[in-house]
Amino acid sequence: MIPYGRQDISEADIAAVVEVLRSDWITQGAMVPRFEQAVASYCGAAHGVAVNSATSALHIACLALEVGVGDWVWTSPNTFVASANCARYCGAQIDFVDIDANSYNMSVTCLEAKLATAKRQGRLPKVVIPVHFAGQSCEMAAIFALAQQYGFKIIEDASHAIGGSYQQRLIGGGHYSDITVFSFHPVKIITTGEGGMALTQSAMLAKRMQRYRSHGITSDASEMDSRPESEICNYQQMNLGFNYRMNDIQAALGVSQLQRIDAFIQRRREIAARYDAEFADLPLITPWQHQDSASSYHLYPVRVRQSLCGISQKQFYTQMRQQQLLVNLHYIPVYRQPYYQQLGFSAGYCLESEAFYHETISLPIYFKLSDSEQSQVIEAVREFFTSG
Ligand SMILES: *Cc1c(COP(=O)(O)O)cnc(C)c1O
C-alpha cells in the first residue's frame, strides 16, 4: 500500500519527544516558544503563534483581524473546508473566488472582477484568504496590490506550503500579507502530530492571537485592569478566547522536524521532477509552475482530461486504488459541501474549480516514498494510459 502522503519520524524526533516527556513541563514550558522562534526565523517573520491546528490558527487570525458578524471573507473553493469555516466561526459571510486554470490557485483576474462588482454593491471583503494549493504560492504581489486598492486584509493559508517560496523569499515572511498560517498535520510538510502556526510581522496581531489561543487570558500585569492592592490577581481574562494551545510534546517534535525541512523539500521536488519527466508523453496534465514560485510540493495533482485520453478521472482513481496505490482527490469545491449548499451556494458557482475537481487526482508524494515505490506508481500510471 502506498498512500498519497505520510510523515517521516526519525530517531532524533523520538528522542526529542521523550526528552520532553521526562521533563517537568509537558505543556506551557520552553519548547513552544522555541518552536515559534525557530519557524519564524526560518521564514523571516517577526512573530510565530503556535496552536493545536491550522484550523485554530485560521480562526484566531480572523479574530485578530476583527472579522465578525456583517463582514465578508473570501477564499478559494479549491481548498480544505477549514479555509472557509474560520470565517463562519466568527459569524462572517463567506464567498469564493474561482481558480486560475493553470496554477489552480485563486485567480487574480477573477478576484479583480469580483472586487469591482462588490465595490459597486457595497459588499467588499474585510479579509481575503488565498490558499497556496499543493505548495505553490498564489500571485501574492498582485493580490497585495488589490488589497491596497480595495482595503482588505490578507491571511495566507499556507497549510501546504512551508518551505516553498515566492519571488525568492520563503513563504511566511509576510511580505504581501498580514498573517500566514501553516499546518503540521502528518500529511503536511513537517508535523507535530496535530498543530499549526500563525506568523505575522505585527506585534499587535501576534499579541491578539496569543490571547485568543489561551482563553483571552493575560498574566502580564501591565495589560490587566487595576485591582485593590489587597487582592491577589495573577491573571485576568480580557476577552472571550479558546484553549487552542500547542503542547511541549508537539513543539519538541516540531523543532526536530524543522531541522530536516530542507531535505524534505528537496526530496519532494525530486519526486515531482521525476513524475514530470516520466509523464511528459502521456495524455495527462502535470502541475504547471509559475515562474515566481518554487513549490514545496505538498501534493502532486495530475489532470485526467477525458477528451484527451478517453479515460475518466473516476476510472483512473478506481484502478489505482485497486492496486493499493492510494491516490486521492484534492479538492471538492468547498461550496459543494452540504453545509455550504445550505447557505445558498449551488453547483456551477465556480466553473474552473468544478472542472478541476472532475479531472484531478493527487499521486503519492512524500519524503519517505522510495525510488522503487515511485517506479511502481509510474508503471501503473503509464500502463493505464498506454494500454488503452
Ligand atoms: C490541512 C489544511 C488545513 C487544516 O489544517 P489542520 O492543521 O488539520 O487544522 C487548512 N487549510 C488547508 C489548505 C489544509 O490543507
Ligand as a Chemical Component Dictionary entry (heavy atoms), coordinates in Angstrom:
data_LIG
# 
_chem_comp.id                   LIG 
_chem_comp.type                 NON-POLYMER 
_chem_comp.pdbx_formal_charge   0 
_chem_comp.three_letter_code    LIG 
# 
loop_
_chem_comp_atom.comp_id 
_chem_comp_atom.atom_id 
_chem_comp_atom.alt_atom_id 
_chem_comp_atom.type_symbol 
_chem_comp_atom.charge 
_chem_comp_atom.model_Cartn_x 
_chem_comp_atom.model_Cartn_y 
_chem_comp_atom.model_Cartn_z 
_chem_comp_atom.pdbx_ordinal 
LIG C1 C1 C 0 -4.710 20.746 6.243  1  
LIG C2 C2 C 0 -5.303 22.042 5.879  2  
LIG C3 C3 C 0 -5.928 22.894 6.797  3  
LIG C4 C4 C 0 -6.227 22.480 8.197  4  
LIG O1 O1 O 0 -5.105 22.050 8.871  5  
LIG P1 P1 P 0 -5.258 21.368 10.308 6  
LIG O2 O2 O 0 -3.895 21.554 10.904 7  
LIG O3 O3 O 0 -5.595 19.935 10.058 8  
LIG O4 O4 O 0 -6.312 22.078 11.057 9  
LIG C5 C5 C 0 -6.347 24.146 6.375  10 
LIG N1 N1 N 0 -6.191 24.539 5.107  11 
LIG C6 C6 C 0 -5.623 23.735 4.176  12 
LIG C7 C7 C 0 -5.461 24.258 2.782  13 
LIG C8 C8 C 0 -5.179 22.465 4.526  14 
LIG O5 O5 O 0 -4.656 21.659 3.598  15 
# 
loop_
_chem_comp_bond.comp_id 
_chem_comp_bond.atom_id_1 
_chem_comp_bond.atom_id_2 
_chem_comp_bond.value_order 
_chem_comp_bond.pdbx_ordinal 
LIG C1 C2 SING 1  
LIG C2 C3 SING 2  
LIG C2 C8 DOUB 3  
LIG C3 C4 SING 4  
LIG C3 C5 DOUB 5  
LIG C4 O1 SING 6  
LIG O1 P1 SING 7  
LIG P1 O2 DOUB 8  
LIG P1 O3 SING 9  
LIG P1 O4 SING 10 
LIG C5 N1 SING 11 
LIG N1 C6 DOUB 12 
LIG C6 C7 SING 13 
LIG C6 C8 SING 14 
LIG C8 O5 SING 15 
# 
